[in-house]
């Protein structure tokens, strides 16, 4: 079971706007609040988001998924 602090730090929404997902790989992304819950966008844009529920993911999991989608993760299997 997750502690209250762990649940509070889960990201509830992820921006799937195509223009934001095509952002420069050097961008660090940004957290914001959407409908009272944490939301993450890979770009650092302030508007034109298209929010999709994540089901509650840790920020690290979203960032790993982003790298995997860009083909930047090296497989542990070689």
ChimeraX attribute file (.defattr): number of C-alpha atoms within 10 A of each C-alpha:
attribute: neighborCount
match mode: 1-to-1
recipient: residues
	/A:1	5
	/A:2	7
	/A:3	7
	/A:4	8
	/A:5	8
	/A:6	10
	/A:7	14
	/A:8	13
	/A:9	14
	/A:10	19
	/A:11	24
	/A:12	24
	/A:13	24
	/A:14	23
	/A:15	19
	/A:16	15
	/A:17	16
	/A:18	10
	/A:19	11
	/A:20	19
	/A:21	15
	/A:22	11
	/A:23	16
	/A:24	10
	/A:25	14
	/A:26	8
	/A:27	10
	/A:28	12
	/A:29	15
	/A:30	13
	/A:31	16
	/A:32	13
	/A:33	12
	/A:34	13
	/A:35	8
	/A:36	8
	/A:37	14
	/A:38	18
	/A:39	23
	/A:40	25
	/A:41	25
	/A:42	24
	/A:43	22
	/A:44	14
	/A:45	13
	/A:46	9
	/A:47	7
	/A:48	10
	/A:49	17
	/A:50	13
	/A:51	16
	/A:52	14
	/A:53	12
	/A:54	16
	/A:55	10
	/A:56	17
	/A:57	16
	/A:58	14
	/A:59	17
	/A:60	11
	/A:61	12
	/A:62	17
	/A:63	16
	/A:64	13
	/A:65	14
	/A:66	16
	/A:67	14
	/A:68	13
	/A:69	10
	/A:70	12
	/A:71	9
	/A:72	12
	/A:73	12
	/A:74	9
	/A:75	7
	/A:76	5
	/A:77	4
	/A:78	4
